[in-house]
Structures are given as structure tokens and as C-alpha cells.
Amino acid sequence: MIKAAKTGTQVYPMNKIPKKLKRLLAEQADRAWEAEMRSALAALAERFDQWRAGALSCDELDQAVHAYHNGIARDIWKRYAGNDPVLPVARAVALGILGRESVPPEVLAQIAGLVDLFSRGADDDDEEGDA
């Protein structure tokens, strides 16, 4: 067990995470999944609104539902379906899906290094997109 430098909170090796911390991580993963699904479903709901307004055909709506199911919904499911919530929670914090202020400090301490790694990766992706 290691103490996190800034907080004094204990950081555990991945295979030694206590049950309470595992439960907290799982709860945060559930919150992140919910937030990502809410965003993805909102985009799909817009397509339904367009269909209701007559701006989209039944075939176009069907294609949108199919693309949603085989695309973003599947990606989100794969991200959160595993047994280990550490990576998806760290990614969610790094990308702002979960606000740092809403995540328990012991969870933040456990995932701090991964959050930094994901944050640097997000910065690299932004720079590549700007070029």
C-alpha cells in the first residue's frame, strides 16, 4: 500500500483493492455509464424528433437506430462491461464525464495516475485534430 502524495489517502495495488473501494469504483462506473448513455440516447432522441416532424423517413430513422445500436451503444457497453471499473472511471474523470468534485477522494487517489495518463492522451488527440 502506498500513500498518495497530495492527499495522504492510501493507494492500493490493483489486485489488493479493498471491497469498500471496489464498491465505490463500481458506483462511479455506473454513474459514468449512465452519463455516456444519456448523451448517446439524447442524440438518438433528436433523430426521433426529426422523424416525428417529417424531416426524416422511416428508413433513415431505422438506419439511425441500427447505427446507434452497432456503434456508440456497443462501444459504451464494451467500455463498462468488464469486471474492473478502474480504467473506465479514470477515463470518465479525465474526459470530464464525471466531475472530480463528485468522485470520492479515495477513488480519485486510487486512479490519479491513470487520470493523468488519459488526460495527456486526450490532449495529444486534440493537438492531432487541430493540425
Chimera marker file (.cmm) of the C-alpha trace (Angstrom):
<marker_set name="trace">
<marker id="1" x="0.000" y="0.000" z="0.000" r="1" g="1" b="0" radius="0.5"/>
<marker id="2" x="1.267" y="3.485" z="-0.935" r="1" g="1" b="0" radius="0.5"/>
<marker id="3" x="0.139" y="6.891" z="0.316" r="1" g="1" b="0" radius="0.5"/>
<marker id="4" x="-0.978" y="9.371" z="-2.325" r="1" g="1" b="0" radius="0.5"/>
<marker id="5" x="1.391" y="12.340" z="-2.086" r="1" g="1" b="0" radius="0.5"/>
<marker id="6" x="-1.166" y="15.151" z="-2.132" r="1" g="1" b="0" radius="0.5"/>
<marker id="7" x="-3.996" y="13.653" z="-0.131" r="1" g="1" b="0" radius="0.5"/>
<marker id="8" x="-2.418" y="11.156" z="2.223" r="1" g="1" b="0" radius="0.5"/>
<marker id="9" x="-5.066" y="8.695" z="1.003" r="1" g="1" b="0" radius="0.5"/>
<marker id="10" x="-3.981" y="5.097" z="0.579" r="1" g="1" b="0" radius="0.5"/>
<marker id="11" x="-3.412" y="3.774" z="-2.927" r="1" g="1" b="0" radius="0.5"/>
<marker id="12" x="-3.562" y="0.009" z="-3.364" r="1" g="1" b="0" radius="0.5"/>
<marker id="13" x="-2.060" y="-2.318" z="-5.962" r="1" g="1" b="0" radius="0.5"/>
<marker id="14" x="-4.810" y="-3.305" z="-8.402" r="1" g="1" b="0" radius="0.5"/>
<marker id="15" x="-5.080" y="-6.845" z="-7.042" r="1" g="1" b="0" radius="0.5"/>
<marker id="16" x="-5.324" y="-5.639" z="-3.411" r="1" g="1" b="0" radius="0.5"/>
<marker id="17" x="-8.110" y="-3.046" z="-3.624" r="1" g="1" b="0" radius="0.5"/>
<marker id="18" x="-10.375" y="-3.370" z="-0.551" r="1" g="1" b="0" radius="0.5"/>
<marker id="19" x="-14.028" y="-4.286" z="-1.051" r="1" g="1" b="0" radius="0.5"/>
<marker id="20" x="-15.280" y="-0.853" z="0.021" r="1" g="1" b="0" radius="0.5"/>
<marker id="21" x="-13.090" y="0.855" z="-2.585" r="1" g="1" b="0" radius="0.5"/>
<marker id="22" x="-14.148" y="-1.685" z="-5.231" r="1" g="1" b="0" radius="0.5"/>
<marker id="23" x="-17.781" y="-0.859" z="-4.431" r="1" g="1" b="0" radius="0.5"/>
<marker id="24" x="-17.095" y="2.872" z="-4.718" r="1" g="1" b="0" radius="0.5"/>
<marker id="25" x="-15.337" y="2.316" z="-8.052" r="1" g="1" b="0" radius="0.5"/>
<marker id="26" x="-18.282" y="0.247" z="-9.306" r="1" g="1" b="0" radius="0.5"/>
<marker id="27" x="-20.700" y="3.008" z="-8.279" r="1" g="1" b="0" radius="0.5"/>
<marker id="28" x="-18.635" y="5.585" z="-10.170" r="1" g="1" b="0" radius="0.5"/>
<marker id="29" x="-18.524" y="3.303" z="-13.217" r="1" g="1" b="0" radius="0.5"/>
<marker id="30" x="-22.326" y="3.056" z="-13.085" r="1" g="1" b="0" radius="0.5"/>
<marker id="31" x="-22.597" y="6.858" z="-12.940" r="1" g="1" b="0" radius="0.5"/>
<marker id="32" x="-20.206" y="7.248" z="-15.884" r="1" g="1" b="0" radius="0.5"/>
<marker id="33" x="-22.083" y="4.617" z="-17.939" r="1" g="1" b="0" radius="0.5"/>
<marker id="34" x="-25.351" y="6.413" z="-17.210" r="1" g="1" b="0" radius="0.5"/>
<marker id="35" x="-23.895" y="9.773" z="-18.273" r="1" g="1" b="0" radius="0.5"/>
<marker id="36" x="-22.453" y="8.397" z="-21.516" r="1" g="1" b="0" radius="0.5"/>
<marker id="37" x="-25.649" y="6.527" z="-22.359" r="1" g="1" b="0" radius="0.5"/>
<marker id="38" x="-27.765" y="9.596" z="-21.581" r="1" g="1" b="0" radius="0.5"/>
<marker id="39" x="-25.691" y="11.629" z="-24.050" r="1" g="1" b="0" radius="0.5"/>
<marker id="40" x="-25.834" y="8.941" z="-26.739" r="1" g="1" b="0" radius="0.5"/>
<marker id="41" x="-29.576" y="8.447" z="-26.289" r="1" g="1" b="0" radius="0.5"/>
<marker id="42" x="-30.192" y="12.197" z="-26.434" r="1" g="1" b="0" radius="0.5"/>
<marker id="43" x="-28.586" y="12.261" z="-29.878" r="1" g="1" b="0" radius="0.5"/>
<marker id="44" x="-30.784" y="9.352" z="-30.960" r="1" g="1" b="0" radius="0.5"/>
<marker id="45" x="-33.846" y="11.084" z="-29.491" r="1" g="1" b="0" radius="0.5"/>
<marker id="46" x="-33.129" y="14.050" z="-31.773" r="1" g="1" b="0" radius="0.5"/>
<marker id="47" x="-33.404" y="11.693" z="-34.744" r="1" g="1" b="0" radius="0.5"/>
<marker id="48" x="-36.797" y="10.511" z="-33.446" r="1" g="1" b="0" radius="0.5"/>
<marker id="49" x="-37.882" y="14.146" z="-33.134" r="1" g="1" b="0" radius="0.5"/>
<marker id="50" x="-36.829" y="14.744" z="-36.745" r="1" g="1" b="0" radius="0.5"/>
<marker id="51" x="-38.822" y="11.685" z="-37.817" r="1" g="1" b="0" radius="0.5"/>
<marker id="52" x="-41.910" y="12.875" z="-35.931" r="1" g="1" b="0" radius="0.5"/>
<marker id="53" x="-41.565" y="16.279" z="-37.597" r="1" g="1" b="0" radius="0.5"/>
<marker id="54" x="-41.456" y="14.611" z="-41.019" r="1" g="1" b="0" radius="0.5"/>
<marker id="55" x="-37.850" y="15.618" z="-41.660" r="1" g="1" b="0" radius="0.5"/>
<marker id="56" x="-36.638" y="12.010" z="-41.562" r="1" g="1" b="0" radius="0.5"/>
<marker id="57" x="-38.059" y="8.949" z="-43.297" r="1" g="1" b="0" radius="0.5"/>
<marker id="58" x="-38.791" y="5.668" z="-41.544" r="1" g="1" b="0" radius="0.5"/>
<marker id="59" x="-35.835" y="4.128" z="-43.356" r="1" g="1" b="0" radius="0.5"/>
<marker id="60" x="-33.498" y="6.914" z="-42.219" r="1" g="1" b="0" radius="0.5"/>
<marker id="61" x="-34.683" y="6.546" z="-38.629" r="1" g="1" b="0" radius="0.5"/>
<marker id="62" x="-34.240" y="2.792" z="-38.806" r="1" g="1" b="0" radius="0.5"/>
<marker id="63" x="-30.689" y="3.303" z="-40.070" r="1" g="1" b="0" radius="0.5"/>
<marker id="64" x="-30.016" y="5.752" z="-37.210" r="1" g="1" b="0" radius="0.5"/>
<marker id="65" x="-31.263" y="3.209" z="-34.645" r="1" g="1" b="0" radius="0.5"/>
<marker id="66" x="-29.142" y="0.483" z="-36.244" r="1" g="1" b="0" radius="0.5"/>
<marker id="67" x="-26.065" y="2.744" z="-36.286" r="1" g="1" b="0" radius="0.5"/>
<marker id="68" x="-26.676" y="3.673" z="-32.639" r="1" g="1" b="0" radius="0.5"/>
<marker id="69" x="-27.005" y="0.037" z="-31.580" r="1" g="1" b="0" radius="0.5"/>
<marker id="70" x="-23.970" y="-1.214" z="-33.503" r="1" g="1" b="0" radius="0.5"/>
<marker id="71" x="-21.898" y="1.909" z="-32.882" r="1" g="1" b="0" radius="0.5"/>
<marker id="72" x="-21.899" y="4.098" z="-29.807" r="1" g="1" b="0" radius="0.5"/>
<marker id="73" x="-24.127" y="1.880" z="-27.654" r="1" g="1" b="0" radius="0.5"/>
<marker id="74" x="-21.869" y="-1.112" z="-28.296" r="1" g="1" b="0" radius="0.5"/>
<marker id="75" x="-18.728" y="0.972" z="-27.649" r="1" g="1" b="0" radius="0.5"/>
<marker id="76" x="-20.109" y="2.209" z="-24.333" r="1" g="1" b="0" radius="0.5"/>
<marker id="77" x="-21.180" y="-1.295" z="-23.348" r="1" g="1" b="0" radius="0.5"/>
<marker id="78" x="-17.714" y="-2.708" z="-24.121" r="1" g="1" b="0" radius="0.5"/>
<marker id="79" x="-16.098" y="0.092" z="-22.123" r="1" g="1" b="0" radius="0.5"/>
<marker id="80" x="-18.089" y="-0.614" z="-18.951" r="1" g="1" b="0" radius="0.5"/>
<marker id="81" x="-18.967" y="-4.324" z="-19.208" r="1" g="1" b="0" radius="0.5"/>
<marker id="82" x="-15.697" y="-5.628" z="-17.802" r="1" g="1" b="0" radius="0.5"/>
<marker id="83" x="-15.166" y="-6.624" z="-14.192" r="1" g="1" b="0" radius="0.5"/>
<marker id="84" x="-12.582" y="-3.896" z="-13.498" r="1" g="1" b="0" radius="0.5"/>
<marker id="85" x="-14.045" y="-0.394" z="-13.250" r="1" g="1" b="0" radius="0.5"/>
<marker id="86" x="-10.677" y="1.347" z="-12.682" r="1" g="1" b="0" radius="0.5"/>
<marker id="87" x="-9.900" y="2.193" z="-16.325" r="1" g="1" b="0" radius="0.5"/>
<marker id="88" x="-13.371" y="3.364" z="-17.336" r="1" g="1" b="0" radius="0.5"/>
<marker id="89" x="-13.696" y="5.509" z="-14.211" r="1" g="1" b="0" radius="0.5"/>
<marker id="90" x="-10.269" y="7.070" z="-14.755" r="1" g="1" b="0" radius="0.5"/>
<marker id="91" x="-11.175" y="7.793" z="-18.381" r="1" g="1" b="0" radius="0.5"/>
<marker id="92" x="-14.516" y="9.288" z="-17.340" r="1" g="1" b="0" radius="0.5"/>
<marker id="93" x="-12.822" y="11.624" z="-14.866" r="1" g="1" b="0" radius="0.5"/>
<marker id="94" x="-10.128" y="12.622" z="-17.358" r="1" g="1" b="0" radius="0.5"/>
<marker id="95" x="-12.700" y="13.445" z="-20.038" r="1" g="1" b="0" radius="0.5"/>
<marker id="96" x="-14.997" y="15.312" z="-17.635" r="1" g="1" b="0" radius="0.5"/>
<marker id="97" x="-17.793" y="12.754" z="-17.870" r="1" g="1" b="0" radius="0.5"/>
<marker id="98" x="-17.511" y="12.559" z="-14.094" r="1" g="1" b="0" radius="0.5"/>
<marker id="99" x="-16.557" y="15.763" z="-12.329" r="1" g="1" b="0" radius="0.5"/>
<marker id="100" x="-13.628" y="15.358" z="-9.950" r="1" g="1" b="0" radius="0.5"/>
<marker id="101" x="-15.656" y="17.063" z="-7.221" r="1" g="1" b="0" radius="0.5"/>
<marker id="102" x="-18.321" y="14.351" z="-7.460" r="1" g="1" b="0" radius="0.5"/>
<marker id="103" x="-15.923" y="11.416" z="-7.111" r="1" g="1" b="0" radius="0.5"/>
<marker id="104" x="-14.961" y="10.204" z="-3.616" r="1" g="1" b="0" radius="0.5"/>
<marker id="105" x="-11.388" y="11.234" z="-2.665" r="1" g="1" b="0" radius="0.5"/>
<marker id="106" x="-10.289" y="7.645" z="-2.070" r="1" g="1" b="0" radius="0.5"/>
<marker id="107" x="-11.366" y="6.765" z="-5.615" r="1" g="1" b="0" radius="0.5"/>
<marker id="108" x="-9.544" y="9.790" z="-7.042" r="1" g="1" b="0" radius="0.5"/>
<marker id="109" x="-6.399" y="8.813" z="-5.150" r="1" g="1" b="0" radius="0.5"/>
<marker id="110" x="-6.576" y="5.259" z="-6.499" r="1" g="1" b="0" radius="0.5"/>
<marker id="111" x="-6.989" y="6.335" z="-10.129" r="1" g="1" b="0" radius="0.5"/>
<marker id="112" x="-4.911" y="9.564" z="-10.135" r="1" g="1" b="0" radius="0.5"/>
<marker id="113" x="-2.084" y="8.191" z="-12.275" r="1" g="1" b="0" radius="0.5"/>
<marker id="114" x="-4.488" y="6.776" z="-14.842" r="1" g="1" b="0" radius="0.5"/>
<marker id="115" x="-6.489" y="10.023" z="-14.926" r="1" g="1" b="0" radius="0.5"/>
<marker id="116" x="-3.270" y="11.881" z="-15.723" r="1" g="1" b="0" radius="0.5"/>
<marker id="117" x="-2.435" y="9.353" z="-18.425" r="1" g="1" b="0" radius="0.5"/>
<marker id="118" x="-5.876" y="9.619" z="-20.024" r="1" g="1" b="0" radius="0.5"/>
<marker id="119" x="-5.741" y="13.419" z="-19.755" r="1" g="1" b="0" radius="0.5"/>
<marker id="120" x="-2.408" y="13.532" z="-21.572" r="1" g="1" b="0" radius="0.5"/>
<marker id="121" x="-3.788" y="11.190" z="-24.219" r="1" g="1" b="0" radius="0.5"/>
<marker id="122" x="-6.830" y="13.440" z="-24.670" r="1" g="1" b="0" radius="0.5"/>
<marker id="123" x="-4.517" y="16.447" z="-25.059" r="1" g="1" b="0" radius="0.5"/>
<marker id="124" x="-2.498" y="14.582" z="-27.701" r="1" g="1" b="0" radius="0.5"/>
<marker id="125" x="-5.676" y="13.681" z="-29.588" r="1" g="1" b="0" radius="0.5"/>
<marker id="126" x="-6.825" y="17.333" z="-29.535" r="1" g="1" b="0" radius="0.5"/>
<marker id="127" x="-3.492" y="18.506" z="-30.923" r="1" g="1" b="0" radius="0.5"/>
<marker id="128" x="-3.609" y="15.937" z="-33.736" r="1" g="1" b="0" radius="0.5"/>
<marker id="129" x="-7.127" y="17.052" z="-34.629" r="1" g="1" b="0" radius="0.5"/>
<marker id="130" x="-6.009" y="20.691" z="-34.817" r="1" g="1" b="0" radius="0.5"/>
<marker id="131" x="-3.145" y="20.030" z="-37.241" r="1" g="1" b="0" radius="0.5"/>
<link id1="1" id2="2" r="1" g="1" b="0" radius="0.2"/>
<link id1="2" id2="3" r="1" g="1" b="0" radius="0.2"/>
<link id1="3" id2="4" r="1" g="1" b="0" radius="0.2"/>
<link id1="4" id2="5" r="1" g="1" b="0" radius="0.2"/>
<link id1="5" id2="6" r="1" g="1" b="0" radius="0.2"/>
<link id1="6" id2="7" r="1" g="1" b="0" radius="0.2"/>
<link id1="7" id2="8" r="1" g="1" b="0" radius="0.2"/>
<link id1="8" id2="9" r="1" g="1" b="0" radius="0.2"/>
<link id1="9" id2="10" r="1" g="1" b="0" radius="0.2"/>
<link id1="10" id2="11" r="1" g="1" b="0" radius="0.2"/>
<link id1="11" id2="12" r="1" g="1" b="0" radius="0.2"/>
<link id1="12" id2="13" r="1" g="1" b="0" radius="0.2"/>
<link id1="13" id2="14" r="1" g="1" b="0" radius="0.2"/>
<link id1="14" id2="15" r="1" g="1" b="0" radius="0.2"/>
<link id1="15" id2="16" r="1" g="1" b="0" radius="0.2"/>
<link id1="16" id2="17" r="1" g="1" b="0" radius="0.2"/>
<link id1="17" id2="18" r="1" g="1" b="0" radius="0.2"/>
<link id1="18" id2="19" r="1" g="1" b="0" radius="0.2"/>
<link id1="19" id2="20" r="1" g="1" b="0" radius="0.2"/>
<link id1="20" id2="21" r="1" g="1" b="0" radius="0.2"/>
<link id1="21" id2="22" r="1" g="1" b="0" radius="0.2"/>
<link id1="22" id2="23" r="1" g="1" b="0" radius="0.2"/>
<link id1="23" id2="24" r="1" g="1" b="0" radius="0.2"/>
<link id1="24" id2="25" r="1" g="1" b="0" radius="0.2"/>
<link id1="25" id2="26" r="1" g="1" b="0" radius="0.2"/>
<link id1="26" id2="27" r="1" g="1" b="0" radius="0.2"/>
<link id1="27" id2="28" r="1" g="1" b="0" radius="0.2"/>
<link id1="28" id2="29" r="1" g="1" b="0" radius="0.2"/>
<link id1="29" id2="30" r="1" g="1" b="0" radius="0.2"/>
<link id1="30" id2="31" r="1" g="1" b="0" radius="0.2"/>
<link id1="31" id2="32" r="1" g="1" b="0" radius="0.2"/>
<link id1="32" id2="33" r="1" g="1" b="0" radius="0.2"/>
<link id1="33" id2="34" r="1" g="1" b="0" radius="0.2"/>
<link id1="34" id2="35" r="1" g="1" b="0" radius="0.2"/>
<link id1="35" id2="36" r="1" g="1" b="0" radius="0.2"/>
<link id1="36" id2="37" r="1" g="1" b="0" radius="0.2"/>
<link id1="37" id2="38" r="1" g="1" b="0" radius="0.2"/>
<link id1="38" id2="39" r="1" g="1" b="0" radius="0.2"/>
<link id1="39" id2="40" r="1" g="1" b="0" radius="0.2"/>
<link id1="40" id2="41" r="1" g="1" b="0" radius="0.2"/>
<link id1="41" id2="42" r="1" g="1" b="0" radius="0.2"/>
<link id1="42" id2="43" r="1" g="1" b="0" radius="0.2"/>
<link id1="43" id2="44" r="1" g="1" b="0" radius="0.2"/>
<link id1="44" id2="45" r="1" g="1" b="0" radius="0.2"/>
<link id1="45" id2="46" r="1" g="1" b="0" radius="0.2"/>
<link id1="46" id2="47" r="1" g="1" b="0" radius="0.2"/>
<link id1="47" id2="48" r="1" g="1" b="0" radius="0.2"/>
<link id1="48" id2="49" r="1" g="1" b="0" radius="0.2"/>
<link id1="49" id2="50" r="1" g="1" b="0" radius="0.2"/>
<link id1="50" id2="51" r="1" g="1" b="0" radius="0.2"/>
<link id1="51" id2="52" r="1" g="1" b="0" radius="0.2"/>
<link id1="52" id2="53" r="1" g="1" b="0" radius="0.2"/>
<link id1="53" id2="54" r="1" g="1" b="0" radius="0.2"/>
<link id1="54" id2="55" r="1" g="1" b="0" radius="0.2"/>
<link id1="55" id2="56" r="1" g="1" b="0" radius="0.2"/>
<link id1="56" id2="57" r="1" g="1" b="0" radius="0.2"/>
<link id1="57" id2="58" r="1" g="1" b="0" radius="0.2"/>
<link id1="58" id2="59" r="1" g="1" b="0" radius="0.2"/>
<link id1="59" id2="60" r="1" g="1" b="0" radius="0.2"/>
<link id1="60" id2="61" r="1" g="1" b="0" radius="0.2"/>
<link id1="61" id2="62" r="1" g="1" b="0" radius="0.2"/>
<link id1="62" id2="63" r="1" g="1" b="0" radius="0.2"/>
<link id1="63" id2="64" r="1" g="1" b="0" radius="0.2"/>
<link id1="64" id2="65" r="1" g="1" b="0" radius="0.2"/>
<link id1="65" id2="66" r="1" g="1" b="0" radius="0.2"/>
<link id1="66" id2="67" r="1" g="1" b="0" radius="0.2"/>
<link id1="67" id2="68" r="1" g="1" b="0" radius="0.2"/>
<link id1="68" id2="69" r="1" g="1" b="0" radius="0.2"/>
<link id1="69" id2="70" r="1" g="1" b="0" radius="0.2"/>
<link id1="70" id2="71" r="1" g="1" b="0" radius="0.2"/>
<link id1="71" id2="72" r="1" g="1" b="0" radius="0.2"/>
<link id1="72" id2="73" r="1" g="1" b="0" radius="0.2"/>
<link id1="73" id2="74" r="1" g="1" b="0" radius="0.2"/>
<link id1="74" id2="75" r="1" g="1" b="0" radius="0.2"/>
<link id1="75" id2="76" r="1" g="1" b="0" radius="0.2"/>
<link id1="76" id2="77" r="1" g="1" b="0" radius="0.2"/>
<link id1="77" id2="78" r="1" g="1" b="0" radius="0.2"/>
<link id1="78" id2="79" r="1" g="1" b="0" radius="0.2"/>
<link id1="79" id2="80" r="1" g="1" b="0" radius="0.2"/>
<link id1="80" id2="81" r="1" g="1" b="0" radius="0.2"/>
<link id1="81" id2="82" r="1" g="1" b="0" radius="0.2"/>
<link id1="82" id2="83" r="1" g="1" b="0" radius="0.2"/>
<link id1="83" id2="84" r="1" g="1" b="0" radius="0.2"/>
<link id1="84" id2="85" r="1" g="1" b="0" radius="0.2"/>
<link id1="85" id2="86" r="1" g="1" b="0" radius="0.2"/>
<link id1="86" id2="87" r="1" g="1" b="0" radius="0.2"/>
<link id1="87" id2="88" r="1" g="1" b="0" radius="0.2"/>
<link id1="88" id2="89" r="1" g="1" b="0" radius="0.2"/>
<link id1="89" id2="90" r="1" g="1" b="0" radius="0.2"/>
<link id1="90" id2="91" r="1" g="1" b="0" radius="0.2"/>
<link id1="91" id2="92" r="1" g="1" b="0" radius="0.2"/>
<link id1="92" id2="93" r="1" g="1" b="0" radius="0.2"/>
<link id1="93" id2="94" r="1" g="1" b="0" radius="0.2"/>
<link id1="94" id2="95" r="1" g="1" b="0" radius="0.2"/>
<link id1="95" id2="96" r="1" g="1" b="0" radius="0.2"/>
<link id1="96" id2="97" r="1" g="1" b="0" radius="0.2"/>
<link id1="97" id2="98" r="1" g="1" b="0" radius="0.2"/>
<link id1="98" id2="99" r="1" g="1" b="0" radius="0.2"/>
<link id1="99" id2="100" r="1" g="1" b="0" radius="0.2"/>
<link id1="100" id2="101" r="1" g="1" b="0" radius="0.2"/>
<link id1="101" id2="102" r="1" g="1" b="0" radius="0.2"/>
<link id1="102" id2="103" r="1" g="1" b="0" radius="0.2"/>
<link id1="103" id2="104" r="1" g="1" b="0" radius="0.2"/>
<link id1="104" id2="105" r="1" g="1" b="0" radius="0.2"/>
<link id1="105" id2="106" r="1" g="1" b="0" radius="0.2"/>
<link id1="106" id2="107" r="1" g="1" b="0" radius="0.2"/>
<link id1="107" id2="108" r="1" g="1" b="0" radius="0.2"/>
<link id1="108" id2="109" r="1" g="1" b="0" radius="0.2"/>
<link id1="109" id2="110" r="1" g="1" b="0" radius="0.2"/>
<link id1="110" id2="111" r="1" g="1" b="0" radius="0.2"/>
<link id1="111" id2="112" r="1" g="1" b="0" radius="0.2"/>
<link id1="112" id2="113" r="1" g="1" b="0" radius="0.2"/>
<link id1="113" id2="114" r="1" g="1" b="0" radius="0.2"/>
<link id1="114" id2="115" r="1" g="1" b="0" radius="0.2"/>
<link id1="115" id2="116" r="1" g="1" b="0" radius="0.2"/>
<link id1="116" id2="117" r="1" g="1" b="0" radius="0.2"/>
<link id1="117" id2="118" r="1" g="1" b="0" radius="0.2"/>
<link id1="118" id2="119" r="1" g="1" b="0" radius="0.2"/>
<link id1="119" id2="120" r="1" g="1" b="0" radius="0.2"/>
<link id1="120" id2="121" r="1" g="1" b="0" radius="0.2"/>
<link id1="121" id2="122" r="1" g="1" b="0" radius="0.2"/>
<link id1="122" id2="123" r="1" g="1" b="0" radius="0.2"/>
<link id1="123" id2="124" r="1" g="1" b="0" radius="0.2"/>
<link id1="124" id2="125" r="1" g="1" b="0" radius="0.2"/>
<link id1="125" id2="126" r="1" g="1" b="0" radius="0.2"/>
<link id1="126" id2="127" r="1" g="1" b="0" radius="0.2"/>
<link id1="127" id2="128" r="1" g="1" b="0" radius="0.2"/>
<link id1="128" id2="129" r="1" g="1" b="0" radius="0.2"/>
<link id1="129" id2="130" r="1" g="1" b="0" radius="0.2"/>
<link id1="130" id2="131" r="1" g="1" b="0" radius="0.2"/>
</marker_set>
